[in-house]
Amino acid sequence: MKKLLFIFFILFNIGFSKAQFAERVLLVVDQQNQPLVNFEVTLQFLDPSGKALHSQLSLTDNDGQITTTSALPISVIIDPELGKIENARIAPWLNTEKELKIQVTTEINRINPVSITGSLSPRLATQNPYAVEVISQKTIALMGAQNLTDVLQNQSNIQLSQDPVLGSSIQLQGLGGQNVKILVNSVPMIGRTNGNLDISQIPMNNVERIEIIEGPMSAVYGSDAIGGVVNIITKKPISNLNRVQTNSYIDGVGNTNIDANFQLGNLSRKSRIGLVCDMGRQFFGGTDFDPSTRSADWKPKTKLFGSIGLNYQLKKSNHLLRYSAFHEKITDRSDAEYNLITVTGYNNYFNTYRNDFLSLSDFTLNKRNKLQFQNSFNIYERTKTMVRRNLVEGTETLTRGEDQDTTVNYQANFRGFWSHQSANKKLEWLTGYEGQYESLQTKRVLKKDGIFDMGVFSTVDINLSPKIQIKPSVRFVYNNQFGTNPLPGVLGNNFKIAPIIPSLQLKFNATKHLILRGSYARGFRAPSIKELYFLFVDINHNVQGNPMLTTETAHNFIASVDYRHNINKISAVTFKLSYFKNYVTNQIQLALVDSRSNLYQYINIGKMNSQGINSQIEYFYNQLQIKLSSSWINNQSLSDQGNSWRKWNVIQSGLNLMYTFQKPKVSLQLFSRYTGKNYGYEESGKPFEIAPYFLADMSLSVPFLKDHIVIQTGCKNIFGVTQVLSSASTGSVHNNGNGNLNVANGRNLFVSVKINL
């Protein structure tokens, strides 16, 4: 920690010294005079004669601004597909003009965001053949969100489950666990526990935006993407931006958080180098709804995290190096035990460590051809340490060796893309490869060999006419653990090909404002190492993996209506309606296969069908934004060999309100959501019922000193929801012991202070 603070101090002083150079600020706004955030602008630097020396692709910041310290005349160019200026080009922007304001005369604004998931270049929502939900950095900030759980709990068609030790897990389109792929900068996140990733371990301090695609994305992202993809995109170094930000947060249930991030641009006048760095600490003291006990319903947590990214921009290429680290400590205390001599208790300490390395290189060969190479290495380690604590003396001693456990998960991922656009722009072809090696080391997994797969995929965007777009995709996968051998006598016994993964998206622009979409996609999920080789046998457990498992497969159908209309300069409306259906076969589940020995084993017996309807309407009027959403999901599950189909429905609805006053510039927000009766599954596969509940948050954001200081205050969980009734088993470390499930910590007030320099 001391080293990180020292680096922060040095780099802050470098950034401060750089800020002494003369700066020019470019402001980009839309038709309503609102700043365009993360908008691409090309700055072309000119010599005194007007000849172009070099170009620099830049993104506007959260205020819609681009800052440069160059003394050269500059021409400003905007990609006509992303927007247009009145003359499409402004030249020259002279050094004597310290500020330049550009108004983009197009419908690029809050109703038509830009996304990058599933493609190589940024695309507007209206250009995508599949629907992408984009959650902007501004929306995340207005929520007062501290981690990904806080953000997704306000999204329709997403269900969250809270576990005091394992954290928060996600369901999408009625599918969860291994069936939802979580990406950070398009890199798969590792470290699943009981099939789920703890999304509360993803802090929001350095997140630029979140993109969600529902339905199988296996053709592009491979295994685990049956239910959909959630891509968390962090802030990237920008070569023209100098900024320091600090955030502090405190609430009434024991959260005390602080973090800082800064960006330094123009570190080298010749090579355009940008640096971004962040670090933070989040502390939660725990919550116990019964103060007479020593154990807590919500376990105390301490999180330390940080990252550093270096961006190197050349004339026709861009290169990013990024490293991030994360540490979380969870303390689980048992109730006190009294005897004639002393008072003792047991503590379980769960420590999670994440170290992630990423390199990303983009090459623009010419106007029609682009290359991208992405390589990453991820390390996940989780340790469990159990001690006996003398509550009188405060001393601790380790318990039995079998009570201790360490899990280490390694992943190496490498991807490459080639994008080609035809001269008439009617065809865009993206082809690429992806290789991944993953290993798991723990005393409860018998085999130490990892799983390696190599995939080749291709997608083609075909514009049959200005109104009709077709996008077929296909993926071929080799895997060293599963699949079938097409030519065993020629290729050998170890060569195995997974099922071919096709998909097809259709988009029809019915009118200027109305888009109709339809898609079919096949999904697949390879068995995990734990499902293949897990072994946990003692006096209370008999759980075994199954090396004979085959892949899960799924068929997904989606039809949607997308209406977006800028009614006039101060009002706009969007309406989205979609229907989906999933058929999942060979679902891997933990089932009781021998009642005499109480043997539970992972087997391909499960089937899961889900269907649903999602609707969302969003209305903008001047500074008022209203968003109303609802979803209905019907699930059908066959969870054991002798059981009949289990069917249930889940209804969700949400209402979000945001209003910004002109003078003073104060924002008022309300986020609310209702979740109807639902079902979950215990570790043994046994289903349990979850009662409905309603959550609502309200906050007020007040800026000072031209937005350099923003104070946010409000109330989370206005209705004081803590636990809901369930029919789950009791007494586990993962619940509260009375059969109820944790939902939230209860009603609490919070205050947040953000400083932007």
GULO-274258 format. One record per residue (C-alpha): z negated, y, x. Coordinates in steps of 0.2 Angstrom, whole numbers, padded with zeros to 4 digits, always signed. Each point is the difference from the previous one (the first is absolute). Example, Ala and Ser with C-alpha at 12.3 -4.5 7.8 and 13.67 -1.06 7.14 Angstrom:
-0039-0022+0062+0003+0017+0006
***
This chain:
+0000+0000+0000-0004+0012+0014+0017-0003+0008+0009+0004-0017-0010+0016-0001+0005+0005+0018+0018-0004-0004-0001+0010-0016-0008+0015+0010+0014+0000+0013+0014-0001-0012-0007+0013-0012+0000+0012+0015+0018-0004+0004+0005+0003-0018-0010+0016+0000+0009+0006+0016+0017-0005-0008-0004+0010-0015+0000+0016+0010+0020+0000+0001+0009+0010-0012+0004-0010-0016+0013+0000-0013-0004-0007-0017+0013-0007-0012-0006-0002-0018+0010-0012-0012-0003+0001-0019+0008-0007-0015+0007+0009-0016-0017+0003-0006-0005+0008+0016-0012-0015+0004+0000-0006+0019+0010-0016+0003-0011-0012+0010+0007-0013+0012+0017+0008-0002+0013-0004+0014+0008+0016+0008+0011-0001+0015-0003+0015+0013+0016+0003+0010-0005+0010+0016+0014+0012+0006+0004+0009+0016+0004+0019+0000+0018-0003-0004-0004-0011-0015+0004-0017+0007-0011-0014-0005-0011-0006+0014-0010-0014-0009-0007-0005-0017-0017-0004-0006-0004-0009-0016-0017+0007-0007-0011-0003-0015-0008+0013-0010-0019-0001+0000-0012+0000-0015+0003+0019-0002+0019-0003+0000+0001+0008+0018+0008-0003+0016-0006+0009+0016+0009+0002+0016-0004+0009+0016+0018+0000+0007+0008+0017+0004+0018-0005-0004+0010+0004-0015-0001-0014-0013+0012-0006-0014-0009-0009-0014+0009-0015-0008-0005-0011-0015+0007-0017-0004+0010+0003-0015-0006-0017-0008-0018+0006+0001+0003+0018-0005+0011+0016+0002-0002+0018+0005+0010+0013-0008+0012+0001+0015-0005-0018+0006-0003+0008+0017-0010+0015+0007+0005+0006+0017-0006+0007+0010-0018+0001-0002-0005+0012+0013-0016+0001+0010-0003+0018-0007-0002-0008-0017-0018-0007+0001+0001-0008-0018+0015-0007-0010-0001-0006-0018+0013-0012-0007+0001-0004-0018+0008-0017-0003+0011+0001-0016-0001-0018-0006-0011-0011-0010-0010-0006+0015-0018+0002-0005-0015-0009-0007+0010-0010-0012+0012-0007+0013-0010-0005+0016+0007-0008+0016-0004-0017+0005+0004-0012+0015-0006-0017-0005+0013-0013+0000+0013+0012+0008+0004+0007+0017+0003+0018-0006-0011+0011-0012+0007-0001-0018-0004+0009-0015-0008-0009-0015+0016+0002-0010+0011-0008+0015-0010-0016+0001+0006-0015-0009-0018-0006-0002-0014+0011-0007-0013+0006+0013-0016+0008-0004-0005+0014+0013-0017+0007+0001+0000+0015+0010-0012+0007+0013-0004+0014-0012-0005-0012-0014-0011-0010+0012-0009+0015+0005-0003+0006-0018-0007-0017-0004-0013+0003+0014+0005-0018+0005-0009-0007+0015+0009-0017+0001+0015-0009-0008-0011-0007-0014-0004+0018-0006+0018+0003-0002+0007-0016-0008-0014+0000-0013+0009+0014-0009+0017-0009+0000+0006-0010-0015+0005-0018+0001-0011-0002+0015-0017-0010-0002-0014+0001+0013-0014-0012+0003-0016+0006+0010-0010-0012+0011-0016+0006+0008+0005-0009+0016+0019-0004+0000+0004+0018-0006+0014+0005-0013+0015-0011-0004+0015+0004-0010+0011-0007-0014+0018+0006-0004+0010-0006-0015-0014-0012-0003+0002-0008+0017-0013+0002+0014-0007-0007+0015+0013-0007+0012+0014+0006-0012-0001+0019+0004+0006+0006+0017-0010+0015+0007+0010+0009+0013-0006+0014+0012+0015+0009+0006+0011-0014-0006-0011-0012+0011-0009-0015-0009-0019+0002+0000-0009-0016+0005-0018-0006-0002-0001-0008-0017-0016-0007-0006+0001-0013-0015+0018+0005-0001-0003+0019-0002+0001+0015+0011-0014+0013-0001+0009+0016-0005-0016+0010+0002+0002-0002+0019+0015+0012-0001-0006+0018+0002+0010+0014-0008-0003+0014+0014+0017-0002+0008+0011-0007-0014+0015+0010-0004+0005-0010-0016-0001-0017-0008+0015-0008-0007-0001-0015-0013+0014-0011-0005-0004-0013-0014+0009-0017+0000+0005-0012+0014+0006+0009+0016+0001-0017+0010+0019+0003+0004-0005+0015+0011-0019-0003+0004-0001-0019+0000-0015-0010-0005-0015+0006-0011+0011+0013-0009+0002-0009-0016-0011+0012-0011+0006+0016+0009-0002+0011+0015-0012+0014+0004+0005+0010+0015-0013+0012+0008+0010+0013+0010-0011+0010+0013+0003+0017+0007+0013+0000+0014+0000+0012+0015+0012+0014-0003+0007+0009+0015-0001+0018-0008-0017-0001-0008-0017+0005+0007-0015-0003-0011-0018-0005+0000-0009-0006-0016-0018-0006-0003-0007-0008-0016-0018-0003-0005-0006-0009-0016-0017-0004-0007-0005-0007-0017-0015-0005-0010+0001-0019+0003-0002+0001+0019+0018+0003+0007+0000+0012+0014+0018+0001+0008+0008+0011+0014+0017-0001+0008+0012+0011+0010+0018+0000+0004+0011+0011+0010+0019+0001+0004+0007+0008+0016+0018+0005+0001+0011+0007+0013-0009-0009+0014+0016+0001+0010+0013+0013-0004+0014-0011+0007-0004-0017-0008-0009+0005-0017-0015-0011+0001-0013+0000-0014-0018-0007-0001-0011-0005-0014-0018-0006+0001-0014-0004-0012-0017-0007+0000-0014-0002-0013-0016-0008-0006-0005-0005-0017-0017-0005-0004-0007-0008-0016-0018-0004-0002+0001-0013-0014-0005+0000-0018-0012-0011-0008-0002+0001-0019-0017-0009+0001-0010+0010+0013-0014-0014+0000+0012-0011+0010+0005+0000+0018+0018-0005-0003+0012+0012-0006+0014-0001-0013+0011+0011+0011-0002-0005+0018-0003+0014+0013+0016+0003+0010+0004+0010+0016+0019+0003+0004+0007+0007+0016+0018+0003+0002+0013+0010+0010+0018+0000+0005+0012+0009+0012+0019+0002-0002+0013+0007+0012+0017+0005-0006+0015+0003+0012+0015+0007-0007+0017+0000+0008+0017+0007-0006+0005-0016-0009-0016-0011+0000-0018+0001-0004-0014-0011+0007-0018-0002-0006-0015-0009+0008-0016-0002-0010-0016-0008+0003-0014-0001-0013-0018-0008+0000-0012-0004-0013-0018-0007-0001-0010-0004-0015-0018-0006-0001-0007-0007-0016-0019-0005-0001-0005-0013-0013-0019-0001-0002-0009-0014-0009-0016+0003-0011-0016-0001+0010-0010-0016+0002-0019+0001+0001-0012-0012+0008-0017+0000+0007+0005+0006+0017+0014+0012-0002+0015+0006-0011+0017-0005+0005+0018+0003-0006+0017-0005+0004+0014+0012+0005+0019-0004+0001+0010+0012+0010+0019+0000-0003+0010+0009+0013+0019+0003-0002+0011+0006+0015+0018+0005-0002+0011+0005+0015+0018+0004-0005+0015+0005+0012+0016+0007-0006+0017+0005+0008+0014+0007-0011+0017+0006+0006+0014+0008-0010+0017+0002+0006+0014+0010-0008+0016-0007+0007+0011+0012-0011+0000+0006-0018+0003-0017-0007-0010-0012+0012-0019+0000+0003-0011-0013+0009-0019-0002-0001-0011-0012+0010-0018-0002-0005-0013-0011+0011-0018-0002-0004-0015-0010+0006-0015-0002-0011-0018-0007+0004-0012-0003-0014-0018-0007+0004-0014-0003-0012-0017-0006+0006-0015-0006-0011-0017+0000+0008-0015-0006-0009-0018+0005+0006-0018-0003-0005-0008+0017-0001-0019+0002+0002-0003+0014-0013-0017+0004+0007+0005+0001+0019+0018+0004-0003+0006-0013+0012+0016-0011-0003+0004-0018+0006+0016-0009-0002+0000-0015-0013+0010-0016+0002+0016-0001+0009+0009-0006-0016-0005+0017-0008+0010+0010+0012+0019+0002-0001+0014+0009+0008+0018+0001-0006+0014+0007+0010+0017+0004-0007+0015+0005+0011+0017+0006-0006+0016+0005+0009+0014+0007-0010+0017+0006+0005+0014+0007-0011+0017+0008+0002+0012+0008-0011+0018+0006+0000+0006+0012-0014+0018+0004-0003+0008+0011-0013+0018+0000-0004+0011+0015+0002+0001+0003-0019-0019-0003-0002+0003-0013-0013-0008-0014+0011-0015+0000+0010-0005-0016+0010-0017-0004+0007-0002-0016+0010-0014-0005+0011-0012-0013+0008-0019-0003-0001-0010-0011+0011-0019-0003-0003-0013-0011+0009-0017-0002-0007-0015-0009+0006-0017-0003-0007-0015-0006+0011-0017-0005-0008-0011-0015+0001+0005-0005-0018+0019-0001+0003+0005-0016+0009+0017+0004+0007+0001+0014+0012+0019+0002+0000+0007+0015-0008+0014+0002-0013+0017+0007+0006+0014+0005-0011+0016+0009+0003+0010+0008-0014+0017+0008-0002+0004+0011-0015+0013+0011-0007+0002+0013-0014+0015+0009-0006+0000+0016-0011+0016+0000-0010+0004+0016-0009+0014-0007-0012+0001+0017-0008-0011+0016-0001-0010-0008-0014-0001-0018+0006-0009-0007+0015-0003-0018+0005-0011-0007+0014+0001-0018+0004-0012-0007+0014-0003-0016+0008-0012-0007+0014+0001-0016+0010-0016-0006+0008-0004-0012+0014-0019-0006+0001-0008-0012+0011-0012-0007-0013+0009-0001-0017+0018-0002-0007+0013-0013+0000+0012-0005+0014+0018+0001-0005+0007-0010+0015-0014-0011+0007+0011-0010+0011+0007+0015+0008-0014+0013+0000-0014-0011+0003-0015-0004-0010-0010+0016+0002+0014+0012-0006-0004+0005-0018+0008+0013-0011-0010+0008-0014+0008+0003-0017+0014+0013+0000-0007+0016-0008+0012+0010-0010-0002+0016-0011+0011+0011-0010-0004+0018-0006+0011+0010-0012-0001+0018-0004+0010+0010-0013-0001+0019-0002+0002+0001-0019-0001+0019+0000-0004+0014+0012-0019-0004-0003-0001-0018-0006+0001-0015+0012+0000-0018-0006-0005-0014+0013+0000-0019+0000-0004-0012+0013-0002-0019+0004-0010-0005+0016-0006-0017+0007-0016+0001+0009-0008-0012+0012-0017-0002+0009-0003-0012+0014-0017-0008+0001-0013+0008+0011-0008-0008+0015-0016-0001-0010+0008-0009-0014+0008-0012+0011-0014-0004+0012-0017+0006-0006-0015-0012+0001-0017+0004-0007-0011-0015-0003-0019+0000+0000-0014-0005-0012+0006+0013-0013+0019+0002+0003+0015-0012+0002+0015+0012+0001+0016-0006+0009+0017+0007+0004+0016-0009-0003+0014-0001+0013+0012-0007-0013+0000+0016-0010+0017+0007-0005+0005+0018-0003-0003+0010-0016+0015+0006-0008+0002+0013-0014+0014+0007-0011-0002+0018-0006+0010+0010-0013-0003+0019-0002+0009+0012-0012-0004+0019+0000+0004+0017-0008-0003+0015+0011+0002+0018-0007-0002+0015+0011+0004+0018-0006-0004+0017+0006+0000+0009-0016+0000+0017+0007-0008+0009+0015-0018-0003-0006+0000-0016-0009+0006-0018+0003-0003-0017-0007+0002-0018+0006-0001-0016-0010+0000-0018+0007+0000-0016-0010+0002-0017+0008-0002-0019-0005-0003-0014+0013-0001-0018+0000-0006-0012+0014+0001-0019+0001-0010-0007+0015+0001-0018+0004-0008-0011+0013-0015+0012+0000-0012-0004+0013-0018-0001-0007-0017-0008+0005-0003-0014-0012-0012-0014-0002+0009-0016+0005-0014-0012+0001-0016+0002-0011-0009-0014+0009+0000+0009+0017+0001+0017-0008+0016+0003+0011+0009+0016-0003+0018+0001+0008+0014+0012+0000+0014-0007-0009+0017+0005-0008-0005-0003-0018-0002+0017-0007+0012+0010-0011-0001+0018-0004+0011+0010-0013-0002+0018-0003+0009+0013-0010-0004+0018-0005+0006+0017-0006-0004+0016+0010+0002+0017-0007-0003+0017+0008+0004+0018-0005-0004+0015+0010+0002+0018-0005+0000+0016+0010-0002+0017-0007-0002+0014+0013-0016-0005+0009-0005-0014-0012+0004-0018+0003-0004-0014-0013+0002-0018+0004-0002-0014-0013+0002-0018+0004-0003-0017-0008+0004-0018+0003-0001-0017-0008+0000-0016+0010+0000-0017-0006-0005-0014+0012+0002-0019-0002-0008-0011+0013-0002-0018+0004-0014-0002+0012-0004-0018+0001+0009-0017-0002-0009-0005-0016-0001+0017-0008+0011+0008-0013+0008+0017+0001-0012+0015+0000+0006+0016-0008-0007+0017+0000+0006+0018-0003-0006+0015+0010+0003+0018-0007-0002+0015+0011+0003+0019-0003-0003+0016+0010+0000+0019-0002+0001+0012+0015-0001+0019-0002+0003+0013+0013+0000+0019-0002+0002+0013+0014-0005+0018-0004+0010+0013+0007-0014+0012+0005-0011-0006+0007+0010-0015+0006-0012-0013-0007+0005-0018-0005-0009-0010-0014+0003-0019+0000-0004-0014-0012+0004-0018+0004-0005-0013-0013+0004-0019-0003-0004-0013-0013+0001-0019+0005-0001-0013-0014-0007-0017+0001+0006-0010+0014-0002-0017+0009-0004-0004+0018-0002-0015+0011-0014-0007+0011+0002-0007+0017+0001-0017-0008+0014+0005-0012-0011+0001-0015+0005+0014-0012-0013+0013-0007+0001+0014-0012-0002+0018+0004-0005+0013-0013+0010+0016-0003-0006+0017+0008+0005+0018+0001+0000+0011+0016+0003+0019+0001-0001+0013+0014+0000+0019+0000+0001+0012+0014+0003+0018+0005+0010+0006+0015-0003+0018+0007+0010+0007+0015-0006+0014+0011+0008+0010+0014+0018-0004-0005-0003-0019-0002-0008-0001+0017-0016-0006-0009+0000-0011-0016-0017-0004-0008+0001-0014-0013-0014-0005-0011-0001-0011-0016-0007-0015-0008+0006-0018+0002-0003-0014-0012-0005+0013-0014-0005-0014-0012-0012-0008+0013+0008-0018+0000-0008-0011+0012+0002-0019-0005+0010-0009-0013-0005-0016-0009+0009-0016+0007-0001-0018-0002+0000-0003+0019-0012-0011+0009-0016+0008+0006-0009+0000+0017+0014+0002+0012+0000+0013+0014+0015+0007-0008-0007+0005-0016-0017+0007-0006-0008-0016-0005-0001+0004-0019+0018-0005-0005+0006+0018-0001+0014+0008+0010-0001+0016+0010+0012+0014-0005-0007+0016+0007-0015+0008+0007-0005+0010-0015+0002+0018-0004+0000+0011+0015+0004+0018+0005+0010+0003+0016+0004+0015+0011+0015+0000+0013+0004+0014+0012+0017+0000+0009+0005+0012+0014+0018+0003+0005+0003+0010+0016
***
